[in-house]
């Protein structure tokens, strides 16, 4: 498979996330097995999986503006609050629409 054939949602994932997915598949999708593997609780693994799912869903949709996608990823990674992200995206879209 050529690099340009790799889906954008795969390319958007970092190495750690891809390794988590690999281990998840090898464990036949067992969250309990993953919790044991990482030495964390089941809810912790579930929360990580939920964040990965959201990230994949975001990148699977039609192409969005790269900036907006980056802001959404910061929310998913819990590096920015949803309220702040909404304000930034709204302001960005307003300015983009005004410049057209």
Secondary structure by P-SEA (a helix, b strand, c coil): ccccccccccccccaaaaaaaaaaaaacccaaaaaaaacccaaaaaaaaaaaaaaaaaaacccccaaaaaaaaaaaaccccaaaaaaaaaaaaaaaaaac
